[in-house]
Amino acid sequence: MKSHPAPVDLGPTFRMSQPTFSYGGAAINSLEKGLPKQVQSLCPQCGRIVSATQFEQDERVFMRKDCPQCGGCNDLISSNAAFFLKMEQWTFGDNRGLVNPNVPGASKCPEQCGLCSLHTSHTGMGLVDLTNRCNLVCPVCFANANAKRPLYEPGLDQVRRMLQSLRDERPTPCRTIQFSGGEPTTYPTFHDAVRLARHLGFTHIQVATNGLLFAELAFARRARDAGLHMLYLQFDGVGDEIYRRIRGRALWAKKLQAIENARLVGLDVVLVPTIARGVNDCEVGNIVRFALANLDVVTGISFQPITFSGRVASKRRQAMRYTIADLAMDVEQQTKLACADEDWLPLACTAPISRLISTICGEEMPCYTCHPQCSAGTYLFVNPSTKQAVPVTRFLDFSGMLPDLELLCRTTNKTSFRLYRRVQAWNAIRKHFREQDAPAGLTFARFLQTLQRMTDKEYARQELSGEQVRESYPTLMVAGMHFMDSYNYDLDRVRRCIVHYAAPNGLIYPFCTYNSGPTYRKQIESEYSVRQLTQTIASLKGDAST
């Protein structure tokens, strides 16, 4: 077995970043690093909690687990062990969850979900399913939309309560909401739901959509006027052939029209490709090039390696399984723009930046302390004249900057003068900014201006003067988020999840318990289906008349 460097010890200052207990009083164990290691998983057949081993074989990482009732199961976790281990190095401790968890005193994950006191992360992105109907029938849909089951479509009052449950989280109210489904734009009062989210104080409002209705200009304009900011647009490749294979019909013209309408009305677009090995992994480079050619409206790409719903034969999983390491290497090989080994970092590495912003602002800001294997990516800074794209890691020394920011956050007196703290932060960043390696025209001042537009959603949506626009530099996020299925399930990832569904029962579920593992989606959609609610109301009326 190939040996790898031991995990880096960031020292006593950074061990301070790891809390001992959640706000709910549950013990928090820091992530174990290195291979092999033991984790808790689920049996994909019966769903019971089982012990699993993550181990390296042939420079890849696998998970092996045995259920006393159903037998053994092996699955690929990462196609590149070195990439897997590198992601583990870029973590700076957990959060402490919620002061007001929905399920206090929990002891068993994921059976007492909702969010419980065992959960260590607050919501980074909230999701609200508006319907389980869809105007497409896609075999890769994790929501299994249009399957034969009761219609789930909460009323606007229910949607209000679901949104409010996310805003009520403490100490960090949820600020980003994404309407999902099914196809959320088929919800009868979709624009009213968007207006409601804006009224409740969400600063960034998205919709996960196939784009069919956004191909109608009037619909797109109404959505923008209601308060929508971004399309999280299903986008599996360029050209009709790939859509016929994955989505069952030609959609390319609709995708282009939806993007053009977003451009016309002032909506941002993030492209969301579902990638399966042997199906459309060859499209990765084409998708990146398309995004770079449309930087005026496309702000990022969120690749999603395929998640297997239900029971899937081992041979099929092996043939189609695609990991974030595969994505990073495909971006490198198909575009030559970013190196998988050097330019990709996990989303979790941004925690020192978030903590420092919270310290400067004097209030808790969203901090993405998800598991390092959940999401990774890079930011490309694109020269507006030559269109040359340069990864941010080429001119900003993250290995020096992030520890410096974490140290500053941990040692700064929170009562000290706010402007002084901000100056300290900018100086800590400037020290690691190499202007000679940055793309032409990207000075440190312009970099800060761009960073502010990337992190401050309200600022980014202001009408800027020509001079301010010139001061900001074009960027493109290229990232992947690998949601789990029952075959690669890891409870360490579940407890750190930052993408959460709000449900009509008042509970909030991590993405990978709602759509896989226990799959609370089935329970929620059954209990709160239109038919079930109609029967319940009729029963209550009957009791009242009696």
N, C-alpha and C positions, 0 to 999 in steps of 0.2 A: 504493500500500500504506500502510495506517495505521501511523504511527510510535508507538513505545512508549518509555518511559523506559529509559535504559541500566541494566544490572544494578548493584545497589548494591554498592559495595566496603566490606566490613565492617572493613577495616583490618588492620594487621599482626598484631594479637593473634589475629584469627580465621583468618588465613591459617596461623597455627601449628596450627590444628585439622586442617589437611589434611596427612596423612602422605605421605611420599615413596615409601615401599616397604611392601608387606605384610609380615607376619611371615615369609611364605615367600620373601621376597626379590624379588617381582615389583614393577615400577614401578607406581605408582598415579597416574593422571592425574585432576586435578580436573575436575568437570563443566563442560563448555562451556555458557555461558548466552547467551540471546538467539536471535534468528531472522534469517536462515536459518542452519542449521548442518548439518554432516555427521556422521552416525553410522554404525555398522556394523549391518547387519541380515542377514536370511536371505531367500533366494528362496523364496516359498511353494510353488513347484512342485518344484524339485529339492533345496532345502535348503542350497545353497552360500552361503557368506558373501559378501555384496555390500555395496557402499557405498550409502547412502541419504541423501537430503536432507530435512530437516524445514523446512517453509516456511509462511509465512502467506499465505492467500488468502481474501478476503471475510471477514476477521476470524475465520477458523478456521485450525487448524493441520493440515497434511497431511504425509504421508510419501510420497516418490517414490523408487522404486528400479528399477534395470534389471539384469537378468541376461543375460549374453552368450549363454546357451543358451535361456532361456525367455521373454525379453522383459521389458517394463515392467509396473509395478504401482503404483497409487496407493491410499492409504487415509487415512481421517480419523483424526487423533490426538487432537484436542481441538476441541470445537465452539465454543470461546471462546479466542481468542489471548491476551487480557488475563489471563484466569484461568490459562492455561498458563504465562505469563511470571511471574505473581505467585508461583506455586508454586516456581519456580526460586530466588526470592530468599530462601526460608526454609530454607536448608541451611547446616549448620555443619561441613562436612568429613566425610570418610569414616572408617571404622574400618580396622583392619589385617588383618582376616580371622582365620584360625586359626594358632596356633603349631604345631598338628599337622594340617595339611591332609591329606586322604586321597590327594590327587594332588599331590605336591611337584614343583617344577620344570616346571609346565605352561606352555605357550606359546600355545595356541590355544583360545579360548572360542567356542562351547560344546562343542567336540569332545572335550575332555579333562576332562569334568565329574566332580565327585564327592566333596566340595568340593575345588576345586583351589587352588593357591597364588595364582591371579589373583583369587580372590574376596575382596572387601573387608569383607563383613559376616559376623558370626557368626549363628547361628540365633536368630531371635526367637520363632518358633513352629515346632515340629517336627511333622511329619505322619507317621503310620504307617498305611498301607492294610492293613486286616485281611482284606479280601476284595474281589473284583470282582463278586460277586453283588449283586443288589438286588431288593427287593420292589416296585419301580416301574420303569417304562420311560419315561424322560424324554428328549425329543429335544434338550434344552439341556445334557445332562450332559457336562462336559469329560472325565470319566473313561470315557465311552462304555460305561457299565455295561450288562450283559446283552447286549452285542454277541456274535456268534458267535465265541468264541475260548476257549482253554483256561481252566479254572478256576484262579484265583490265590487261594490262601488259606494263608498261611504258618502253620506250627505255632507253638505258644506259645514253644518254645525259640528259634525264629527271631525272633519278636516281641521276646523278651527281648534278643537281640543287637542288633536294630535300635534299641530304646530305649536300650540302653547306649551305642551309637555316638553318640547325641545327648548323653548325659550326659558322655561322655568328651571333648567339645570343650573346647579350652583357647585363650585364658584364661577363656572364659565358658561354663560348661556350660549346656546348654539346660534351661530350667525349665518351659516350657509345652509340653504335648503335646496334639495333637488326633488322635483316631482317625478314620479316614476310609475311603472305599471307592470304588465300590460303596456299599452300605448297611452300615456297620460293625456295627450291632446284629444283623445276621443271622449274624455270626461265631459259631460254635458255643460258644466259650468267651469271649464278650465280657466278662463280668464278671471273669473271671480276668485278662484283659489289663489291665483298669482297675486291679485290685489290684496287678498287677505294676508298673504305672507309679507307683503310690503308693509301693510298696516301694523303687523305684529312686531316689526323691527328687524326682520332678516335683512342683512346688508348685501347678501349675494344670493340671487334666486335663479336656479337652473331648471331645465327640463331635460330628462333623458328621453330622446325621441328618435324615431326612424326618419323623421323629416317630411313625411308625406304631406301633412297639413301645412307645414311651413313653406312648402312649394307654392302655396297660395299667398300672395303678397298681403292681402287684406288681413289674413289670419296672423301673419308675422307682425304686422303693424299693431294690431290690437294687443298682441302679447307684449310687445315692447311698451306700449302705452300703459298696460296694466302693471308693469314693473319688472318684467322678465329681463334678465341680464345676459343669459348664456344658453346656447343649445349644446347639450351633450349628445352629439350627433352620431348615431350608428353609422359606421363607415368602414367597410371590410376590404376595400380595395378600389382601384380605379378601372372602370369599365364594367359592362353588363355581365360578362361571363362569370365573374366571381359572385355577383349577387344572385344570379340564377342558381348557382351551386349551393350557396349558403342560405339565402332568403327565399328562394323559390320563384323569383320573378326579376325581370329587368328593372333596375332602380336608379341607374346611373344619372339619367336626365333629372330625376326627382331630387337626387342628392345635390347636383349642381345648382338647381333652381332654389333649393332651400338655402344653400350657402349664399347665393346671390341676393336673395331676399333679406337674409340676415345682414349682409353688407349694406343694403339700401336703407334699412330701418335702424341700423346701429346696434345690432346684437353681436356679441362675441360667439365664436364657435370653438369647441374642443371636439376633435375627431375621436371617435371611440370604436376602434376595430377589435372584434373578437377574432383571435388568431388560433388556428389549429394546425398542427404539423401535417404537412402533406396536402393541406387544403388551400390555405392562403398565406402561409409564411413567406412565400416568394414575393408577396405584395408589400412587405414592410418598407423597403426602400422607396417604392412608388408612392406610398402614403406620406412618407417624410418629405419627399420632393414636392408633392402636391401641396402640403402644408406650407412649405417654404415659399412656394409661388403665390400663396394667398395670405401672406402675413398681415395684410390690412384687416382681415376678419378672423383668421384662424390663430388662436393664441396658444394652442397646445394639442398634443396627441396623448390620449390615455389608452394605451394598448391593454387589452384584457385577454390573457391566455385562457383558453377554453376551460370551463368548469363542467364536469360530468354530473348531470342530474340522474338520480335513481341508480339502478344497478347496470354496470357496464362491464363487458367481458374484458379480461386482462389484455388480450391481444389487441383489441381496439384501443384501449387506453394507451398502451405502449406505442401504438402507431401514431396517435394524435396528440399525446401529451406534449405540452409546450410550456416552458418555464421562463421566468424573467431572464435567466442567464442566456437562454436561446434568443430572446428578444434583443438583449444587449449585443450579442455577437452578430445577429442578423443586421442590426442597425450599422454596426461597424463594417461588416463585409459588403452590404448592399449600398451603403452611402459613402463610406470612408470619412464620415464626419466626426465620429466620436469613438473612442477606444473603450471597449467593455471593461478592461482592467483598470484604466486610469480615470475615465470621465463619468462613470456611473456611481451614484451614491444612493443609499436608502433614504426614503422620506424621513425616517426617524432622526437623521443627522441634523435636521433643522431645529431640534429642540433648544439648543443654546440660544439661537436667534430669537425664538419665541419667548423664552424666559427673560431675556434681556429687554425685549420690547415691553413685557409686562412690568418689569422693574422700573423702566423709564416712565411708562404711562401711569403707573400707580394702580393698575387694575389687571385682573387676570385676563390674558388673551389666549386664543386657541393655540394649543401646543400639541404637535403631532407626534406623540410617543407611541406610535404603533410598532409592531414587531418588525425587525429589520428585513425579514423575508416577505413581508406583505407587499411592499412597493419600493421601486427604485427608478431612477431616471437621471436625466441631465438637462441643463438649460443651454440652448444655443443662442448666442448673440450674433445677429446677422447684419453685416455691413449694408446700409441702405443703398449704397452706390454700386458696389461690386457683387453684392449678394453672398459674399463669403460668410460662412457660418463657423463660429468658433465656440467650443464648449467653455462654459464659465470656469471650469477647473483648470483651463490652460493659463488663465491670468489671475486667478484668485486661489491662494494657498489655503485650502480648506483644512488641511491637517494641522496648520498652525493657527488659523483664524478661529475655528470652532472651540478648541480648548481655551483660547484667550477670552472669547466671549463668555464661555461658561464660568471661567474664573472671575471675570468682571462681575457677572451676575451674582455669584455666590459671595463675593467679598465687598460689594458696594453697599453702603449704608442706605437703606430704603428711604430714609428721611432726608438724605442729602439733596442739594439743589438739582432739580430735574434737568436743566440745561447743561449743567456740568456733567451729569451722567451721560447725556446724549453725546456730548463732545468726546467723552472717553470711549464710547461705543464706536463712533465714526473713526477715531484714531486707531482703535483696535482693528478695524476693517482695513483702513488705509495702509497699515503696516504690511498687510499681506496682499495688497493689490499691486500687480506688476503691469504697469501701463505699457511697457515696451512689448509685452506679449499679447496685449488686448487688440481686438480688431481696430482698424483705423478710425479715429474720431471718438473712441470711447475713453474719455478722460475719467478720472475718479469722480468728479462732480456729476458728470453725465451718468455714470454708473449708479450713483446714489439716487439721482432723479428717476432712473429706470427701476431701481429696487423699490422705491416708494410706490410707483405705479403698479408694481407686481404684488405688493403686500397690502396696500391700502385700497380696497375696492371702491370706496366713496371717491377718493382722489382720482382713481383711474377713470371714473365715469364723468368727471367734470368736463365742461366745454373748455378746452385749453387754447391758448393763443398759439399762433404759428411758432413763436419762439419757444414756448414750452414743449410743443410737439417735437421740435427739432432737438430739444435737450434730452428727450427720452429716446432710448435705443431699441430697435426692433428685437424681440426675443421669441423663441419658440420652446415650450416645454416638450420634451420627448420622454415619456415615462410609461411604466407598466405597473398594473396592480393585479396580482394573482389571487383571486378569491378562491377559497378552499372548497373541496367537495369531500365526501365521506371517505375517500381513499387516501387523501393526504392531510387529513384533519389533525390539527395540533392545538390543544387547549391553551398553550402559552400564547398563541396568536389570537385566539378568541378573546381572552381576558384583556388584550391590549388593543382590540379593534377600535377604530375611530370613525367608521362609517356605520351609522345606526338608523334602523327603521323605527318610526313612531307608529304605534298601532292603536286602534279604537278602544282597546281595553285599558289604555292609560300607561302601558308598558313600552319600553324602548329596547329593541333587540339589535345586537351586533349583526352585521350583514351575513356572516357565515354561520349564525345559528338560525337566522330567518330563512335562508335559501338552501342550506345544506345541514348536515348533521341532524339535529332534532327537527329541522325544517318547520319552524313555527308558522311559516307562511300558510301551510295547509290548514293548521288549526285555526288561525285568525280568519282566513277567507271562508272557512266553513261556518264558524261561529257568527261572523258578521256579514254573511252573505245577504243579498237583498231578500231572498226567499225566507231565510231564517228570521230576519228582522220583521218581515211582514207577518209571519206566523206568530212571533212574540207579541207584536202590537195587537194583533187580533185576539190573542189569548188574554192580554191585559184588559182589553175592552170588554171581553166576555166576563171576566172576573168582576169588573166594575159594575156591569149591568146586573150581575147576580147580587 
